[in-house]
Amino acid sequence: MFDKNVYQNRRRNLRDDMGTGLLLFPGNTEASMNYPANTYRFRQDSSFLYYFGLDHPDFAGVIDADSGDEIIFGDDVDLDDIIWMGPQPSIQEQADRVGITNTHPFNKLHDFIKDALGKGRTIHYLPPYRGEQIQQLSTLLQASPTEVKDNASVDLIKAVVKMRLIKEEVELREIESAVDIAYEM
């Protein structure tokens, strides 16, 4: 995880490049192998990680290009989770680490998107690649899975690609560190 300024700058640059609309970044969920509690090792969506830096399941991030608001949707752990994992940072504490002050429970995302659609706002999102994301977006956007796949935002795709083509200094240091470790191995 980088310093919060890195993520704040990335989100600001993306917001400025897009100009208008809501930019929706659903994070990944846990993927079970043979029953719900037996999951594969978690891997966060790379675009969510790039802009929001939080490597935990069941989060979504929204950037409002019109107002500048940034929101993390996610649920705090409950007592059962704490029994198994010990104390965990709250959603707000995690959001603070990446420079976001506005958080809501994950179940509020549906109402948030429904309200935006009711106001005729444009919802930009990247092409979903996992079944869970397609289903989630289908429900949120009140669209069929085929429409969800077909209506991914070309403008957002171009803006994200443009940003990710040029590596920042912090990224270059991480790449060089990984190369050094590989050499030592």
Helices and strands as residue ranges (DSSP letters): H 4-18, E 22-26, E 32-35, E 38-39, H 46-52, E 60-64, E 70-73, H 79-85, H 91-97, E 102-104, H 108-118, E 123-125, H 131-141, H 145-150, H 154-165, H 169-184
